[in-house]
Amino acid sequence: MSTHSTYDLLRHFADSWGLLVMLVIFLVLAAWPLRPGQRGRNETAATMIFKDENDG
């Protein structure tokens, strides 16, 4: 019989590595649109809602 429950193991993981994993995922997702060569796609996405608007 193990002295550690599943909860204890998951809690230990969250305390030690979980925060680091979440930080790395956040940094990757935050930096994804800033990759080199993505300026054109970002501009297109930013102005997409105005595509069919009439200026007059």
C-alpha positions as CSV (number, residue, x, y, z in Angstrom):
1,M,0.0,0.0,0.0
2,S,1.4,3.4,-1.0
3,T,1.5,6.2,1.5
4,H,1.0,8.8,-1.2
5,S,-2.4,9.3,-2.7
6,T,-3.0,10.5,-6.2
7,Y,-3.9,13.9,-4.8
8,D,-0.5,14.2,-3.0
9,L,1.3,13.3,-6.2
10,L,-0.6,15.8,-8.3
11,R,-0.2,18.5,-5.6
12,H,3.6,17.9,-5.5
13,F,3.8,18.1,-9.3
14,A,1.7,21.3,-9.4
15,D,3.9,22.8,-6.6
16,S,7.2,21.9,-8.3
17,W,6.7,21.8,-12.1
18,G,3.1,22.8,-12.9
19,L,3.7,26.6,-12.5
20,L,6.8,26.4,-14.6
21,V,5.0,24.5,-17.4
22,M,2.1,27.0,-17.3
23,L,4.6,29.9,-17.5
24,V,6.4,28.4,-20.5
25,I,3.1,27.8,-22.3
26,F,2.0,31.4,-21.6
27,L,5.3,32.9,-22.9
28,V,5.1,30.8,-26.1
29,L,1.5,31.8,-26.7
30,A,2.2,35.5,-26.0
31,A,5.2,35.5,-28.3
32,W,3.6,33.6,-31.1
33,P,2.2,36.6,-33.0
34,L,5.5,38.4,-32.7
35,R,7.4,35.9,-34.8
36,P,9.5,37.3,-37.7
37,G,7.6,37.4,-40.9
38,Q,4.2,37.6,-39.4
39,R,3.6,41.3,-39.8
40,G,1.5,40.9,-42.9
41,R,-0.8,38.3,-41.4
42,N,-1.2,40.4,-38.2
43,E,-2.1,43.4,-40.2
44,T,-4.6,41.4,-42.2
45,A,-6.2,40.0,-39.1
46,A,-6.3,43.4,-37.4
47,T,-8.1,45.1,-40.3
48,M,-10.3,42.2,-41.4
49,I,-13.5,43.6,-39.8
50,F,-13.3,46.7,-42.0
51,K,-12.9,44.8,-45.3
52,D,-16.5,45.3,-46.5
53,E,-17.1,48.7,-45.1
54,N,-18.1,51.5,-47.5
55,D,-16.2,54.8,-47.1
56,G,-19.0,57.0,-48.2
